[in-house]
Amino acid sequence: MHLSRLALSLGQSATLKLNELANNLKAEGKPVVHLGGGEPEEKIPAGAFEEGRKMLDAGFVRYTPTSGTAALKKEIAAYTEQYYGVKPGPRNIVVASGAKQAIYNFLVSVIDPGDQIVFPAPYWVSYPEMVKLAYGTPVVARPKAGELLVTAEDIESCITTNTKAILLNSPNNPSGQVYPEAFIREMVEICEYRNIYLLMDDIYNQLVFDGLKAPSAYNFSKRPLDESVIVSINGVSKTFSMTGFRIGWSVANAAITQAMVKVQAQISSCPSALSQAAAAGALRAGGDFVATLRAGLEKKRDVMVAELSKLKKVKLHKPQGTFYSFADFSAYEPDSTKLSALLLEKCMVVTVPGIEFGLEGHLRLSYCGSEKDIIEGVTRIRKVLD
Ligand SMILES: Cc1ncc(COP(=O)(O)O)c(C=O)c1O
């Protein structure tokens, strides 16, 4: 049967595929250690549970407005004001079925066929495919050898008259690195000067360690929100350990927000009412939950770094946030797909090949699981490689 050229051209999500593989192996009773995951292991916040249960008790779970409920938008506005110093109105917010859909809404709203979206490597696995889904062309800026962060010049050299947006994810999946203030300032200046969008995928922006903060793009713009080129994406998946609820959102000027609402209306009507109620509950009660999650992840980051440093030939930039480490294993095997397959075969440890994030020679190892798994997983890898 016929399949579209677009469908045929799309790659599978490497991380979702590996999750499935790890779960299948576990179900078969194999002693697999999953260092490829992308979700915290904590239970959801009590506030999320209570609000979700209230709605189920009432027995009414209906469509909501396409751009989200007033109750959740109110919490998102308060959250944005607290962490970004910018207060969006309801016209600036679209609640979506995950940050992923919020990004897709944006891409479909700005891309004409062939337009370019520029983003740095290493990048989240989905960016290139999502840009392609919107009939755009992904353009990747690459860091210098041995580095995980690009410079403003690296980005600028990729921009053409067809560029519609720069897309940044900081702290970054997979590297765990936070882009410095000077870089973010330059990105805002470039985008404002050229009148192109700056899409900030801030899904991990509360999960930053060592007392650091991820610089907010809004700090470097004097434009009011309705004239802003900045589109910020956030959600409850990572920060509130609510991946399965599928709630994310965008904050942006009213004009692009309207376009994104139209896109979403024709694709999913609205995000789940039940999940929106739970997300509002999580945000309302939020701060302590996030602080505890962050402290736990920082401790696990330290365990991961200590374990990886025992490998003789691994090079690692210490992650500053997220729950990922992105280590250079090229001295053992330059082909990351081969290395990841070898580790699964020889010691049943799941890792994600760096090539999936646009940077060969690396492996992404997650530390969102248990400390025991981190130690066991990296010890097994060391026994195979050293
Ligand atoms: C960088 C980045 N952006 C967006 C997402 C999607 O988040 P959500 O679960 O809210 O769709 C992820 C999930 O892994 C991610 O790593």
The ligand as an SDF file (V2000), in Angstrom:
LIG
                    3D

 16 16  0  0  0  0  0  0  0  0999 V2000
   14.5680   18.5590   24.8240 C   0  0  0  0  0  0  0  0  0  0  0  0
   13.1950   18.0270   24.9370 C   0  0  0  0  0  0  0  0  0  0  0  0
   12.1670   18.7710   24.5100 N   0  0  0  0  0  0  0  0  0  0  0  0
   10.9030   18.3200   24.5750 C   0  0  0  0  0  0  0  0  0  0  0  0
   10.6240   17.0700   25.0880 C   0  0  0  0  0  0  0  0  0  0  0  0
    9.1890   16.6020   25.0830 C   0  0  0  0  0  0  0  0  0  0  0  0
    8.5700   16.7170   26.3000 O   0  0  0  0  0  0  0  0  0  0  0  0
    7.0310   16.3120   26.4970 P   0  0  0  0  0  0  0  0  0  0  0  0
    7.0230   15.0320   27.2520 O   0  0  0  0  0  0  0  0  0  0  0  0
    6.4500   17.4320   27.2950 O   0  0  0  0  0  0  0  0  0  0  0  0
    6.4190   16.2030   25.1480 O   0  0  0  0  0  0  0  0  0  0  0  0
   11.6590   16.2470   25.5320 C   0  0  0  0  0  0  0  0  0  0  0  0
   11.3850   14.8840   26.0240 C   0  0  0  0  0  0  0  0  0  0  0  0
   12.2350   14.0510   26.1310 O   0  0  0  0  0  0  0  0  0  0  0  0
   12.9750   16.7360   25.4700 C   0  0  0  0  0  0  0  0  0  0  0  0
   14.0140   16.0210   25.9070 O   0  0  0  0  0  0  0  0  0  0  0  0
  1  2  1  0
  2  3  1  0
  2 15  2  0
  3  4  2  0
  4  5  1  0
  5  6  1  0
  5 12  2  0
  6  7  1  0
  7  8  1  0
  8  9  2  0
  8 10  1  0
  8 11  1  0
 12 13  1  0
 12 15  1  0
 13 14  2  0
 15 16  1  0
M  END
$$$$
